[in-house]
Each structure stands twice: as structure tokens, then as C-alpha cells.
Amino acid sequence: MPKRILQGVVTSDQNAQTVTVSVERRFKHPLLQKTVRKSKKYRAHDEHDQFKVGDTVRIQECAPKSKTKRWEVIAQ
């Protein structure tokens, strides 16, 4: 099964080898037909601590690396 890939913006890089990535998705409300923006934060593994706050990154699903990390940053 292919791994999911998401794109988002780094919101925190304070932890060692970890970045918090905010991913926004847009969809049309089924009844009101208005565009709705929802965001969700993911904790991703950043092996070399190369990404900083504000960077746009792509993250990919992986095996659990810690209690909260299930994603890893794809080198761009």
C-alpha cells in the first residue's frame, strides 16, 4: 500500500530531530457549499535538523519512531 504524502508548513523546530508541521486542507461544505479550511498538526522526524519555522515541507508516513511521531520529512 502506498504511503501518504502531505505538504505543510513547519510551525515548531524546538525538539531534537523533530518538527511540527501544520497541514491545511480545503473542502466544500456539503450543505452550505462554502469552502472550509481545516488544519491539523503532525510531528515529523527530521534526521539532520535542517528545517526551520516557516519552511514548506513534504512529510511521508512511516513506522512509529516515538510515542507521537508517525511521519518523516522528505528531503527536498
Order of alpha helices (4+ residues) and beta strands (2+ residues): beta-beta-beta-beta-beta
